[in-house]
Amino acid sequence: MSRLADRLRRLDRAPSPGNPDLRARLERLDRPGRRVPLERFVAGTRADTPFGPVFRTEVVAGAGRFHGRLPVAALGEPPDGALRDLFPGELGRVDRPEALAFLDTETTGLAGGAGTVAFLVGVGRWDPDRGGFRVVQLFLEDLDREAALLAALARELEGVGCLVTYNGRRFDVPLLETRHILNRLTWPLDGAPHLDLLPPARTLWKPSHPDCRLVTLEAGVLGVRRRGDVPGSEIPSVYQRFLRRGADETLARVFSHNRLDILSLAGLLWAAGCAARRPAGAEALGVGFLHARARRTERACEALAAGLRDAPGRGARTRALRELGRAHKRRGAWREALAVWEEWATLEPGRLEPVEEAAKVLEHHLRAFDRALSWVERALGFPHWPPADRARLEHRRNRL
């Protein structure tokens, strides 16, 4: 123990000129003016708030511009009937394009929790006065200025009728709500409609894309190819470097990354509307699944029938047949439902559900008892049924 104490005392002695102590080095790094100014790499101003200034940058994408396949001018149109039908709870009352706010955050970590801070918050909205899509970004230059950033964010969210995010229901919004609570502020959109596009995007595009990350869908659905982008996993370390040394070119690319995320988020909502208006292929199946989940039976039947004509694979086709059969069943279209169950049973002869459903339709609704019996006996010819399923089939056979 005494030897350890001696070593600690030696470390605490005055440093030699050629070996300055750690404290002095840290003090030099932390002196005002040592950090590279943000304005050297990012054009912006400092907006005043009751809690002090916050760095704010603003970029407007003109109506004549394209973001991949997205014509920016399309963002200046209010949600139409097809898009409202797809998301009635969120978009049902939105009658002006500027009432939609597309939000994305860059944070100090991806785990969430009270220790995670949103250091860059971007908000995209249609600007009718400037005739373009305006993206405002608020940046946290020092961690003790968070209240100023949140106050400026409340100003940017004034008049919002629906917030649109990508995985925001699980990450961005809970994080911002927590930061407001810790700063004794009120989240300005408490109770407002919130459309998290990630779950419907998975439903619409998962059959035709390997994953549903935003960067994957913007490439596959919108045709956007990023160059020189900063991977999301590296962004927290870029901000930590800014806090120590100041701005650099990589931080400027983080701002660009956030802007592209917001434009792509708006583009995916536009693409969902296009799919809803003209359902075809794998997108038609996704539209049908969304309508079926919301019990919009007629629309589900139309979209699923269109998608089945060129379903991308066996798995997607099986799911579509299941949903289409259930939709016909809900609307009492028994012959159409029977045709779907028969096609599904042919596609997957070892599945119990289409056999049972076909037998039920034949027995209870079409009163075709002989055909119902033949379906049940055909199913009993498969030896792999669990005992409970086999007992159920045998009970139906005996009744018929």
N, C-alpha and C positions, 0 to 999 in steps of 0.2 A: 504493500500500500504506500509506504514511504517513497519507494522508487517512482511510482506513478505521480505522486505529489511533486517530486523534484522535477520530473519531466514537464508537468504542467506549469510549474514556476518558470522553467527555462523558456517555454513558449510565450509566456507573458512578458518577458523582458523586452526592452527597447529594441527595435529591429535595427539591423545593420543597414547602411546606405544602399547596398546592393540587393537587399531583400526586404522591401517595405512590408509592413504588417497588413493583414487582411482588412482590418478596420479602415485603415487609411485608403486602401484601394477602393473599398466600397463607398467611402465618403466621396471620393473623387468621381466615381461613376454616377453618384446620385446628385451631384451638384446641378443647380438649375442651368439650363442651356446646354447640357451635355447631350441630351437626346436630339436626334435629327428631327427637325420640325415636320409635322404631318403634311403641311401645305407643299413641301418640296415634291411630294409624290401624288397627292390627292387634292384636287381642286374643291374648295368648300369654304364655308364661313362658320362663325360661331354665333349660334342663336341664343338669345337671352331667355332665361327662365327664372322663376322665383328662387331657384336653388343654384343659380349661377349659369355660366355659358356652357353650351354643348356643341361639339363639332357636327355640322350638318352639311351634307352634300346632296345635290339634286341633279338628275339627268332625265331628260324628256326624249322618248322615242317618238319621232314624228309619225303621223298617220300614213305617210307614203312608204314607210319602212317595213321590211319583213324580218321576222325572227324565225328562221327556218321556213316552214310552210305557213306560219301564222302571219296574216296581214295585220299589222298593228291597228289599222283602221277598224278592224272587227271588234276590238276591245272598246270602241266608242259606241257600241250598240247595246241596248239593255238586253238582259236574258229573254230569249223568245219562249214560245209555248213548249217546244220540245225540251229545252233545257230546264224549264220550270217543272215539267212533268217528271223529269229525271230526279230533281232535287226539290220537291215542293215545300218541304219544311224549312229549308234554308233560303231558297230563292223566290218563294212564292210572293213575297211582298216587295221585292227589289224591282223598281220600275225605272231606275236611272243607272247608267253604267258607272258613274262616279260614286255610287253608294257601295260598290264592291271594293274591298281593301284586301290586297294580296300581301301577306306578311311572311317574312322569313328572318331567322336570327342566326348569328354566328356566336358561339359561346366558348367559355374557357374550358369546357369539358363536355363529354357526351353522356355522362352518367346521370345528370340531373342532381337534385338535392339542393340544400341551402347553400352549399359552397360553390355552385355553378352560377356564373354571371353571363348575361348576354352583353357582349361588348360591342356588337354591331347589330342594329335592328333596321331592316329595310321594309318600307311600305310602298307598294305600287298601287296607283289609282289613276283612272282616266281623268285628264284635266281638260274640261270643255273649253276653257279660256285659251289654252295653248294648243288645242287640237292634237293632243298626243297622250301617250301613256307615261306618267311621271313616276319616277322611283326616287323616293327620299330615303337617305340613309343617315342614321344617327350613330355616332361613334363615341365610345367611352375612352377618353384620353387618360384618365386616372380613375382608379377604382373608387375613390371617395366622391366622384361626381355622378354616381349612379342616379341619384334623385333628379338631377337636372336632365339626364337622358330620358327618364320615365315621364317627366313632366312634358318634355318636348314630344314624346311619343303620343301622349294623350291629345296634344294639339293636332297631330297628323291624323288621328283616328276620329276626329269630330265629323259627325254626319254619316258615319258608316252604318249601312243597313245589313251587311253580312260580311264577316271575316272569312277569308279563304286561306288555308294553309296546306302544307303537305306533311303529314304526321304531327300537325300542330295540336291535335287533341290530347296526344300522349306526351308531347315534349314542349313545344314552343309556348303554348298558352299556359300550362301549369307552371312552367319556369317563370314567365313574366308575372303571373299572379303571385307567386312566392316572392319575387323581388319587390313587387309593390307592397306586400304586407311587411316585409323587412324594412322598407323605407317609410312605413306608415302612410302609404298612399292607397288610393282605390283604383283597381283595375277598371279602365274606362268602358270596357265592353262586357261587363258582367251582365249575363242574361241575354246578350245579343246573339242572333243566329250565327252559327259557326259551321262552315263547310270544310271538313278535313277531306281532301281529295285522295289521300292514300287508299282508304278502303275501296271506294268505287273504282279507282284506277286499277287496283288489283283485279277487280271483277271484270272490268272492260278489257284489259290488255294482258293479263297474266297468260292466257292460252297462247299468245303469239310472241311473248318476250321472256327471256330467261329470268329476269327479276324485274321488280317494279321500283327500283331506285329512280329518283327524279332524273339523274343524268342518263340512265338507260332509256327511259321513256321519251325524253326530249330528243334523243337521237333517233329512236325507232318510230315515234309517232309524229314528231315535228320536223325531223330531218336536221336538227341542230348538231353541229360538230364543234366542240370547244377546242381551243388551242392555247397552250400555256396555262391551263387551269391549275389551281392549287387543290390537291386532294383534301376532302373534308377532314380526314384524320390528322392532317398536318396543321390545320388552321389554329387550334389552341396554342401550339408552340410558336406560331408566327406572332400572335398577340403577346405572349410572354416575352418574346424578344423585343417587341416594340416597347413594352414597359421598362425594359432595361436600357435599350440603346436608342429607341426612337424609330421613325418610319424608314421603310426601305421599299424596293420595288416589289417584293413579295407581298407586303401588306397591301399595296395598290391592287395586286391581283386578287386579294381576298375581297376587296370592295367589288371588283368586277365579277367574281364568283357569286357573290350575294345578289347582284343585279341580274345576272343571267338566271339564277334560281327563280327570282320573282317573275321575270318575263316568261320563263318556261312554265311556271305554275299557272299564269294567266293563259298561256297557250294550251295547256292540257284541259282547262275548263272549256275553252273554245272548241278543242277537238272532241270533247265529250258531247258538246252540243251538236257538232257535225255528225257524230255517230248516231245520236238520237234522231236526227232529222232523216238520215238516209242509212238505216241499218243494213250492213252487208258484211259477209264473212265473219271472222272471229269477233269483230266489234259488235256485230248484230247479236251474237250470243251473249256478250257482256251486257248489252242494253237489255236483252231479254231477261237475264239473271237479275239485274237491278229492278226491273219492273215486277218480276215475279216475287222478289223479296218484299216489295212494298205492296203486294197483292193488287197490282194494277193488271188484272188478268188479261183483258183484251189486248193491251199493248204488248204484254209478255208473249202471248201466243203469236202475234204478228212478227215480232223480232226473232223469236226462237225458230220459227218456221223458216224465216229468211236465212238465218245463220246455219241451219242444218244442211242447207243445199251445198255448202262448201266448208263444213266444219274442219278445223285444222288437224284433228287427231282423234283417236278412239276415246281417250279420256274425256275430251271436251264434248264429243258426240254423245257419250253415255250420260254425262251430266245434263246436256241439253234435252235429251229424250226424257229423262226423269222429270225435269222442271216443266217441260211442255205437257207431258202426261198429267202431271198434277194440276197444271193450269186448266187444261180441258176438263178435268174432273171437277174443279171448283165452279166452272161455268156450266156444268151439266151437259157438256158435249160428249156423250158416251161413245158414239161411233168413232169420233176423232181420237178420243182417249184410247180406245181399244187398238186402233191402228198404231198409235205410238208405243203402247205396251208390247204389241206384237213385234214391232221393229226392234225394240230394245231387247226382248227375249231372244230374237234371232242373233243380234250382235253379241250378246252375252248369255249363252244358253244355260250357264250354271248359276245365274242370279235368281233369287227367290222373289224379289219385289215385283218385277214385271209379270211373272207367272201368276202370282196371287192377285195382282190388280186386274189382269185380264180375266181371270176366273170370276172375280167379284162383279165386273161389268157385265159379263155374259150371264151370270146367274141372277143378279138382282135388278138389272136395268134393261137388258135385252131379252131376258127370259130364254136364253139359248142354253138349256141345261146340258144337252149332249156335248156341245162345244166346250162348255165350262169343264165338264168331266174329263174330256180329252186333254185339256191343258193340265189339269191336276195330275192325271195319270202319267203324262209325259214328264212332269217335274219329278214324280216319285221314281222315275227310272234312273235318276242320278243318285249314286250311292253316298254322296258326301254330306248330306244335310245333317246338321246337329239334331239331337233327339227331339228338342222342343219344336223345331221347324218341321221335322218329319211328322210329328204327332199332329201338328196343325193341318198339314196337307192331308193326312189320312182322315182326320175329322171332316174336312171339307168333302173328300171323296165319298165317305160313307153317307153324308147328308145328301149329296147329289144322287 
